[in-house]
Amino acid sequence: MSPHLYKERKGGPATTRNLFIGGGIGASEGKNVSWGPIYPGVHTSPSDLDNVLAGGSISVGYNSLQLVGVQGTGNLSGNYWGPTVGIPGGGATATYSFGVNLDKLSEFLQEHF
């Protein structure tokens, strides 16, 4: 599973008030783990983030021996990319995810627990 938490900020990484959880199938070269911010790609605006992360998408990433790299994810709604740091290696995945609005989740938990 791969959770994504982001919040929109002008001039910064793409963000949202949703938590995305998904799974998929992929291939990996090396024992790689990486993390980093994502930014809108060509013809994609920050407001497209929820549509890109929800549903099906293709993601790729690579980290060099210097522990820095690049990542990208996209579908028919747009694409996002960004720098990464992490363990060297590369990977590609086909995933499907769904989003849960954090504000609505917080309200639900406060009302029922």
C-alpha positions as CSV (number, residue, x, y, z in Angstrom):
1,M,0.0,0.0,0.0
2,S,1.1,3.5,-0.8
3,P,-0.4,6.5,1.1
4,H,0.0,9.9,-0.4
5,L,-0.6,13.0,1.8
6,Y,-0.3,16.4,0.1
7,K,-1.6,20.0,0.7
8,E,-1.7,22.7,-2.0
9,R,0.7,25.6,-1.5
10,K,1.4,28.3,-4.1
11,G,4.9,27.8,-5.6
12,G,5.6,24.6,-3.6
13,P,4.9,20.9,-4.1
14,A,1.5,19.8,-5.2
15,T,-0.8,19.0,-2.2
16,T,-4.4,18.1,-1.3
17,R,-6.6,17.5,1.8
18,N,-7.1,13.9,0.9
19,L,-5.4,10.7,1.9
20,F,-4.8,8.4,-1.0
21,I,-4.4,4.6,-0.4
22,G,-3.7,2.2,-3.2
23,G,-2.1,-0.9,-4.4
24,G,-0.7,-2.2,-7.6
25,I,1.7,-4.4,-9.4
26,G,5.2,-3.4,-10.5
27,A,8.8,-4.3,-11.2
28,S,11.9,-3.1,-9.3
29,E,15.6,-3.1,-9.9
30,G,17.5,-3.2,-6.6
31,K,16.0,-2.8,-3.1
32,N,14.9,0.7,-3.6
33,V,12.9,3.0,-1.3
34,S,12.6,6.7,-2.0
35,W,10.5,9.7,-1.1
36,G,10.1,13.3,-2.2
37,P,7.7,16.1,-3.2
38,I,5.7,16.1,-6.5
39,Y,5.1,19.0,-8.9
40,P,2.6,19.4,-11.8
41,G,3.9,18.3,-15.2
42,V,3.3,19.8,-18.6
43,H,-0.4,20.7,-19.1
44,T,-1.2,19.7,-15.5
45,S,-2.3,22.2,-12.8
46,P,-2.1,21.8,-9.0
47,S,-5.9,21.5,-9.0
48,D,-5.5,18.2,-11.1
49,L,-3.7,16.4,-8.2
50,D,-6.8,14.6,-6.8
51,N,-7.7,13.3,-10.3
52,V,-4.2,12.1,-11.0
53,L,-3.8,10.3,-7.7
54,A,-7.3,8.8,-7.6
55,G,-8.0,5.8,-9.8
56,G,-5.5,4.1,-12.1
57,S,-2.1,5.4,-12.8
58,I,1.4,4.5,-13.9
59,S,4.4,5.5,-11.7
60,V,8.1,5.3,-12.3
61,G,11.1,6.2,-10.3
62,Y,14.9,6.0,-10.2
63,N,17.6,6.7,-7.6
64,S,21.3,6.9,-8.4
65,L,24.2,5.6,-6.3
66,Q,24.4,9.2,-5.0
67,L,21.0,8.6,-3.3
68,V,19.2,11.2,-5.4
69,G,16.7,10.6,-8.2
70,V,13.5,11.4,-9.8
71,Q,9.9,10.1,-9.7
72,G,6.8,10.5,-11.8
73,T,3.2,9.4,-11.8
74,G,0.4,10.0,-14.3
75,N,-2.8,9.0,-16.0
76,L,-5.2,10.6,-18.5
77,S,-5.9,13.4,-16.0
78,G,-2.3,14.6,-16.0
79,N,1.1,13.9,-14.6
80,Y,3.3,14.9,-11.7
81,W,7.0,14.5,-11.2
82,G,9.6,15.4,-8.6
83,P,13.0,14.8,-7.1
84,T,13.7,12.0,-4.7
85,V,16.2,10.8,-2.1
86,G,16.5,7.2,-1.1
87,I,18.2,3.8,-1.6
88,P,19.6,3.3,-5.2
89,G,17.4,1.5,-7.7
90,G,14.5,1.9,-10.0
91,G,10.9,0.8,-10.4
92,A,7.7,1.0,-12.3
93,T,4.2,0.3,-11.1
94,A,0.6,0.2,-12.3
95,T,-1.6,1.2,-9.4
96,Y,-5.2,2.0,-8.4
97,S,-6.0,4.2,-5.4
98,F,-8.9,5.9,-3.7
99,G,-9.0,9.1,-1.7
100,V,-10.5,9.9,1.7
101,N,-11.1,13.5,2.5
102,L,-9.2,14.3,5.7
103,D,-11.7,17.0,6.9
104,K,-14.7,14.7,6.5
105,L,-12.8,11.8,8.1
106,S,-12.0,14.1,11.1
107,E,-15.6,15.2,11.4
108,F,-16.8,11.6,11.3
109,L,-14.4,10.4,14.0
110,Q,-15.3,13.3,16.3
111,E,-19.0,12.6,15.9
112,H,-18.8,8.9,16.4
113,F,-15.9,8.3,18.8
